[in-house]
Amino acid sequence: MIELKNEPLAKYCTFKIGGEATILFPETLSELALLIADFAASKKPYHIFGNCSNVLFPDSGVGFTAVITTKLKTVLVHERKITAECGASLNSLAIAARDAGLTGLEFAYGIPGTVGGGLFMNAGAYGGQLSDVVCGCTAVTKDGLVQMLTADEMELGYRESVFQKSGLIVLEVYFTLREGDKEQIGALMSSYMDRRKKSQPLEYPSAGSVFKRPVGHFAGALIECANLKGLNVGGAQVSQKHAGFIVNKGNATARDVRELINLVKEHVKENSGVVLESEIRIIEETE
Ligand SMILES: Cc1cc2nc3c(=O)[nH]c(=O)nc-3n(C[C@H](O)[C@H](O)[C@H](O)COP(=O)(O)OP(=O)(O)OC[C@H]3O[C@@H](n4cnc5c(N)ncnc54)[C@H](O)[C@@H]3O)c2cc1C
């Protein structure tokens, strides 16, 4: 297990924002499971993260140990099944599927998260989401007990899962895919990546789409209609390229981002009556 003390969280998240923490990087699944059991027994506060691509850390650092899973990245393919450790990137998962001639995970290519963070969020894009292809997982309860879950037990909905309510930590995820044509799979993945590059401000740090898609609307379109593109607080700005993104233009603080989120919510509500809900996980100063 790797342990880093007084380590800036900004270094590990896609927003490049966040104060210091003690960070642990378990190197095997059993190390992670034992670690959770130890935390449960000692009642010490901890929080699990994958690639930190959907979180906003506070400027002042955090009062818990951050456990980052990105060293747990094994992906195994057997016939039409894939087993992936929680810290494997969604990119490597999609690539493993393509290389084995398996279709169903093309949409995941380009989502900068891990398998565990992806399942927690039921990540999706271009009409696909993990719930389409997940068939089960192994998880640890907050009391440190390892258990298996079926896809139904994960209660996967639009950016929702049982993991958000239960404190269950995902260890390993199982996918069932269909046979496909390697070249067609690769071509679809490349076309999705091209669409991302054209439509998303990938040149700046961000945490992706800040808001969930409200029923019957698109958050980006509502924000654009309220004339908020380019609005900034300190170093945080509503992206000029994709209004659903808030980007860090260089020295944004978590406070800047939180203020900007609140401003966007207020203006959108005033302009269209729609209440936006954050998709990104905002970690508060005291957590
Ligand atoms: C440029 C950009 C583009 C993006 N595009 C998309 C997109 O197209 N579609 C989409 O859905 N998302 C998108 N995202 C958001 C993000 O990549 C996804 O939400 C991703 O699934 C988060 O995974 P992560 O590993 O980074 O999770 P983290 O950000 O590390 O964590 C997110 C949440 O998951 C929890 N978590 C992490 N690992 C585990 C685990 N093993 N067990 C239990 N809980 C866990 C954390 O506690 C946290 O609450 C984008 C982000 C960026 C920066």
The ligand as a Gaussian input file, in Angstrom:
#p B3LYP/6-31G(d) Opt

LIG

0 1
 C      -13.771000      15.822000     -19.524000
 C      -14.780000      14.943000     -18.802000
 C      -15.754000      14.278000     -19.549000
 C      -16.692000      13.466000     -18.881000
 N      -17.629000      12.814000     -19.649000
 C      -18.527000      12.025000     -19.030000
 C      -19.520000      11.317000     -19.794000
 O      -19.553000      11.377000     -21.019000
 N      -20.415000      10.536000     -19.108000
 C      -20.383000      10.426000     -17.758000
 O      -21.216000       9.685000     -17.190000
 N      -19.469000      11.079000     -17.002000
 C      -18.548000      11.868000     -17.606000
 N      -17.610000      12.522000     -16.850000
 C      -17.643000      12.435000     -15.360000
 C      -16.818000      11.274000     -14.763000
 O      -15.742000      10.899000     -15.616000
 C      -17.694000      10.064000     -14.484000
 O      -18.709000      10.382000     -13.548000
 C      -16.889000       8.874000     -13.930000
 O      -17.727000       7.759000     -13.874000
 C      -16.309000       9.141000     -12.542000
 O      -15.377000       8.101000     -12.271000
 P      -14.143000       8.352000     -11.291000
 O      -13.394000       7.085000     -11.176000
 O      -13.353000       9.536000     -11.741000
 O      -14.912000       8.659000      -9.961000
 P      -14.507000       9.714000      -8.831000
 O      -14.668000      11.083000      -9.385000
 O      -13.191000       9.357000      -8.254000
 O      -15.646000       9.455000      -7.780000
 C      -16.985000       9.743000      -8.092000
 C      -17.865000       9.122000      -7.005000
 O      -17.750000       7.705000      -7.108000
 C      -17.391000       7.155000      -5.859000
 N      -16.507000       6.004000      -6.104000
 C      -15.343000       5.986000      -6.786000
 N      -14.832000       4.734000      -6.790000
 C      -15.671000       3.970000      -6.076000
 C      -15.695000       2.587000      -5.701000
 N      -14.721000       1.736000      -6.048000
 N      -16.745000       2.141000      -4.961000
 C      -17.729000       2.977000      -4.580000
 N      -17.760000       4.301000      -4.883000
 C      -16.747000       4.776000      -5.637000
 C      -16.673000       8.276000      -5.111000
 O      -16.781000       8.101000      -3.719000
 C      -17.402000       9.519000      -5.594000
 O      -18.535000       9.789000      -4.794000
 C      -16.653000      13.335000     -17.475000
 C      -15.654000      14.002000     -16.739000
 C      -14.721000      14.788000     -17.395000
 C      -13.649000      15.467000     -16.598000

